[in-house]
Amino acid sequence: MDPTSLLSDEAAIRKQLIRINQAWQHLRGEAMTSTLNECFAEDVTMRGPNFVFLSKGRQFAVQSYKDFVAQAEIKTFETEVPSVDISGDSAIATYAWQMTYSLAGQEYTEQGHDLFVFSRRSGHWLVIWRTLLSS
């Protein structure tokens, strides 16, 4: 594989991760829905703690972000630079995160890792699998 191509693929995947995180932190309504729809494949699978199956489908993935921000007030959210591993038209991206948020009058600080699996479809990198791992 051409090293230049690999770097541009890594940049495209990192851009998608930034778009996802910017959408749920700063956008609401149709703007958030539209942005997230552009990042997730129609058949994305979502897994929860201990890799428990949550659901399959873009609509559920987008709704999970919308439900969280409707209930919680984000105080801080920080991530490390994502690690991206690419093989052909598949990629895995991971990063550590730390977040402080308020929910039902209580403040919480959590940390963990996000793990995304991407597939290149019609020239675009889309999330096809995601789990959030709390520490």
For each residue, the residues with C-beta under 8 A, 3 or more apart:
1: 5 6
2: 5 6
3: 6 7
4: 7 8
5: 1 2 8 9
6: 1 2 3 9 10 86
7: 3 4 10 11
8: 4 5 11 12
9: 5 6 12 13 84 86 91 120 125
10: 6 7 13 14 84 86
11: 7 8 14 15
12: 8 9 15 16 125
13: 9 10 16 17 82 84 86 91 93 118 125
14: 10 11 17 18 81 82 84 93
15: 11 12 18 19
16: 12 13 19 20 39 118 125 126 127
17: 13 14 20 21 82 93 95 116
18: 14 15 21 22
19: 15 16 22 23 35 38 39
20: 16 17 23 24 35 36 39 65 127
21: 17 18 24 25 77 79
22: 18 19 25 26 27 35
23: 19 20 26 27 31 32 35 36 39 65
24: 20 21 27 32 36 65 66 68 69
25: 21 22 69 74 77
26: 22 23
27: 22 23 24 31 32 35
28: 31 32 69
29: 32 33
30: 33 34
31: 23 27 28 34 35
32: 23 24 27 28 29 35 36 62 65 66 69
33: 29 30 36 37 62 66
34: 30 31 37 38
35: 19 20 22 23 27 31 32 38 39
36: 20 23 24 32 33 39 40 61 62 65
37: 33 34 40 58 62
38: 19 34 35
39: 16 19 20 23 35 36 126 127
40: 36 37 44 58 61 62 126 127
41: 44 58 119 121 126 127 128
42: 57 58
43: 56 57 58 128
44: 40 41 56 57 58 61 126 127 128 129 130
45: 53 55 56 128 129 130
46: 54 55 56 60 61 64 129 130 131
47: 51 52 53 54 129 130 131
48: 51 52 53 54 131 132
49: 52 132 133 134
50:
51: 47 48 131
52: 47 48 49
53: 45 47 48
54: 46 47 48 60 64
55: 45 46 60 61 64
56: 43 44 45 46 60
57: 42 43 44 60 61
58: 37 40 41 42 43 44 61 62
59: 62 63
60: 46 54 55 56 57 63 64
61: 36 40 44 46 55 57 58 64 65 127 130
62: 32 33 36 37 40 58 59 65 66
63: 59 60 66 67
64: 46 54 55 60 61 67 68
65: 20 23 24 32 36 61 62 68 69
66: 24 32 33 62 63 69 70
67: 63 64 70 71
68: 24 64 65 71 72
69: 24 25 28 32 65 66 72 74
70: 66 67
71: 67 68 103 104
72: 68 69 101 102 103
73: 101 102 103
74: 25 69 77 99 100 101
75: 99 100 101 102 107
76: 98 99 100
77: 21 25 74 97 98 99 100
78: 97 98 99
79: 21 82 95 96 97 114
80: 95 96 97
81: 14 95
82: 13 14 17 79 93 94 95
83: 93 94 95
84: 9 10 13 14 91 92 93
85: 91 92 93
86: 6 9 10 13 90 91
87: 90 91
88:
89: 119 120 121
90: 86 87 117 118 119 120
91: 9 13 84 85 86 87 117 118 119 120 125
92: 84 85 115 116 117 118
93: 13 14 17 82 83 84 85 115 116 118
94: 82 83 113 114 115 116
95: 17 79 80 81 82 83 113 114
96: 79 80 111 112 113
97: 77 78 79 80 111 112 113 114
98: 76 77 78 109 110 111
99: 74 75 76 77 78 109 110 111
100: 74 75 76 77 107 108 109
101: 72 73 74 75 107 108
102: 72 73 75 105 106 107 108
103: 71 72 73 106 108
104: 71
105: 102
106: 102 103
107: 75 100 101 102
108: 100 101 102 103
109: 98 99 100
110: 98 99 134 135
111: 96 97 98 99 134 135
112: 96 97 132 133 134 135
113: 94 95 96 97 132 133 135
114: 79 94 95 97 130 131 132 133
115: 92 93 94 130 131 132 133
116: 17 92 93 94 127 129 130
117: 90 91 92 127 128 129 130
118: 13 16 90 91 92 93 125 126 127 128
119: 41 89 90 91 125 126 128
120: 9 89 90 91 123 124 125 126
121: 41 89 124 126
122:
123: 120
124: 120 121
125: 9 12 13 16 91 118 119 120
126: 16 39 40 41 44 118 119 120 121
127: 16 20 39 40 41 44 61 116 117 118 130
128: 41 43 44 45 117 118 119
129: 44 45 46 47 116 117
130: 44 45 46 47 61 114 115 116 117 127
131: 46 47 48 51 114 115
132: 48 49 112 113 114 115
133: 49 112 113 114 115
134: 49 110 111 112
135: 110 111 112 113
